[in-house]
Amino acid sequence: MNFVFVYIKAPSADILRSRLEAKGGYTKEDIDKRVAVYEEDCKQLVQLDMFDKILNNDDQETFLAQGMEFVE
């Protein structure tokens, strides 16, 4: 069995923050924690080299096209 590891990332910490705020249901502390985890993950993505593909979840059409291209 072969596994493929894909990391889906927000384009930036600011965009992640604004998406979480717009979604609602999160405290400021929750959002701060999520953004801190995002920033740490971004620092380690290249160093860890454990993902087969990193998809930037910015433009939905581009995101879906890149995802479909990768799995085909």
N, C-alpha and C positions, 0 to 999 in steps of 0.2 A: 504494500500500500504506500503510495506516495502522497506526501502532504505539501501544500503550498501555503506559505505564510504571507498574508497581505496586511499591511498597516494602512488604515484610513485616517488621514490627518486633516485637521482644519488648516486653512491657508495661513493663519496667524493666531497668536494669542488674543489679540484685540477682537478678531472676528469670532473666535470661540466664545469670548466673554459676551459679546453682543448677541450671539445666538442663544446662549443660555439665559441671558436677561430677557430676551424676547419670548422665549419658550415659557418662562415663568415657573413657579414652584420651587425655586432655589433661593436660599439665603445668600447674602453677600459672602459669608464664610464658605459656603458650599462652592460658589463660583470661584472664589480665590483658590481653594484647594484644587479644583479641576484644572484651572489655568496653570497652577504651579506644577501639577503632574504633567500637563501637556508640554510645558517648557522643558522639564527634565527629560521627558521622552524624546523630544526633538534633539536634545544634545546627544543622547545616546543612540539614536537611530543609526547613524553612520558608523559609530564605534562598534556597536554590537554586530552589525552585518548579519542579522538573523532573518530578515524579511526578504522574500523573493520579489516583492513589489511594494512600493509606497504610492498610494493614490491620494492625491490632493483633492479634498472634497470642497471645491470652490464652485465652479459652474457645474450644475447638475448634468447638463448634456455632455460636457467634456468628461466629467467623472464617470458617467455610465459608459461612454464610448471606450475610455481607457480600460475600464474594468472588463468589459466584454472582449476587447482586443486581447487582454492578458489571458483570459480563460480559454480562448479559442485555440 
